[in-house]
Amino acid sequence: MRDAFAGLARALKRVSIYRHAPQQHASFVEPVLATLQEVLARRPAVTIGVEPGSLTFEGQAVYSEPPREWGLCFRLHRDGIRTITFKRGLVARDLLDFMEVALPDAQGGPASREDAVTELWKADLASIEYTAIAGYRIEEHAGPGFAQAVDAIVRRVHDASQASGGDTLADQGAPPLLWDDDQRKKADSQSWGELARRAALAILRIVERDLAGWDLENL
């Protein structure tokens, strides 16, 4: 475990140095991936605690560093991440995406980067999960990108609720079908397990970010 996360920190530093050469990043994480896969061959998942200057496993520090902006732990902890779970089946793409999230802001880079929780949520990594502190509010930390996405959804809903001539769909009776049965069957993968997983995670994220309480009406 210590070797794996010391290697992860070294890989993160190399990725930070070679931001301009993303084609090299995969080679940086190969040794880390091999070590983590070896650990995950013996257990289905490994959950790591995130502190400002350390990563812990079962109450013991497996990696330590001074709290600093370019470290592995600092950005994750600052933005509310408290645990990270690596699951059996971990792949290089998920590990690379995770490192992109953990990567500190580039000096002189854009100031509009989203927080680590939002970036992990958007990445939706199949083999890496996380928990964030209670009370985290996505609308306060996600930056203009989140607000713009919400505005776009609101506009789409509003436009869809309007019929030609300004009458609402309710005024005109039943709304027209967006898809007929053939179109729906073609686009629906029938992967109900995956749909249920994503739906459950979406509800948990809503509650974790304090966007809604546990009362049924708000959910």
Secondary structure as the mmCIF struct_conf table of DSSP 4:
data_model
#
loop_
_struct_conf.conf_type_id
_struct_conf.id
_struct_conf.beg_label_comp_id
_struct_conf.beg_label_asym_id
_struct_conf.beg_label_seq_id
_struct_conf.end_label_comp_id
_struct_conf.end_label_asym_id
_struct_conf.end_label_seq_id
HELX_RH_AL_P HELX_RH_AL_P1 ARG A 2 ILE A 17
TURN_TY1_P TURN_TY1_P1 TYR A 18 HIS A 20
HELX_RH_3T_P HELX_RH_3T_P1 PRO A 22 GLN A 24
HELX_RH_AL_P HELX_RH_AL_P2 HIS A 25 LEU A 40
TURN_TY1_P TURN_TY1_P2 ALA A 41 ARG A 42
BEND BEND1 ARG A 43 PRO A 44
STRN STRN1 ALA A 45 GLU A 51
TURN_TY1_P TURN_TY1_P3 PRO A 52 GLY A 53
STRN STRN2 SER A 54 PHE A 57
TURN_TY1_P TURN_TY1_P4 GLU A 58 GLY A 59
STRN STRN3 GLN A 60 SER A 64
TURN_TY1_P TURN_TY1_P5 GLU A 69 TRP A 70
BEND BEND2 GLY A 71 GLY A 71
TURN_TY1_P TURN_TY1_P6 LEU A 72 CYS A 73
HELX_RH_AL_P HELX_RH_AL_P3 PHE A 74 ARG A 78
TURN_TY1_P TURN_TY1_P7 ASP A 79 GLY A 80
STRN STRN4 ILE A 81 LYS A 87
TURN_TY1_P TURN_TY1_P8 ARG A 88 GLY A 89
HELX_RH_AL_P HELX_RH_AL_P4 ALA A 92 ALA A 102
BEND BEND3 LEU A 103 LEU A 103
HELX_LH_PP_P HELX_LH_PP_P1 PRO A 104 ALA A 106
TURN_TY1_P TURN_TY1_P9 GLN A 107 GLY A 108
TURN_TY1_P TURN_TY1_P10 ALA A 111 SER A 112
HELX_LH_PP_P HELX_LH_PP_P2 ARG A 113 ASP A 115
HELX_RH_AL_P HELX_RH_AL_P5 ALA A 116 ALA A 123
BEND BEND4 ALA A 126 SER A 127
STRN STRN5 ILE A 128 ALA A 132
TURN_TY1_P TURN_TY1_P11 ALA A 134 GLY A 135
HELX_RH_AL_P HELX_RH_AL_P6 ILE A 138 HIS A 141
BEND BEND5 ALA A 142 ALA A 142
HELX_RH_AL_P HELX_RH_AL_P7 PRO A 144 ALA A 160
TURN_TY1_P TURN_TY1_P12 SER A 161 SER A 161
STRN STRN6 GLN A 162 GLN A 162
HELX_RH_3T_P HELX_RH_3T_P2 SER A 164 GLY A 166
STRN STRN7 THR A 168 THR A 168
TURN_TY1_P TURN_TY1_P13 LEU A 169 GLN A 172
BEND BEND6 GLY A 173 ALA A 174
HELX_LH_PP_P HELX_LH_PP_P3 PRO A 175 LEU A 177
BEND BEND7 LEU A 178 TRP A 179
HELX_RH_AL_P HELX_RH_AL_P8 ASP A 181 ALA A 187
HELX_RH_AL_P HELX_RH_AL_P9 TRP A 192 GLU A 208
TURN_TY1_P TURN_TY1_P14 ARG A 209 ASP A 210
BEND BEND8 LEU A 211 ALA A 212
BEND BEND9 TRP A 214 ASP A 215
TURN_TY1_P TURN_TY1_P15 LEU A 216 ASN A 218
#
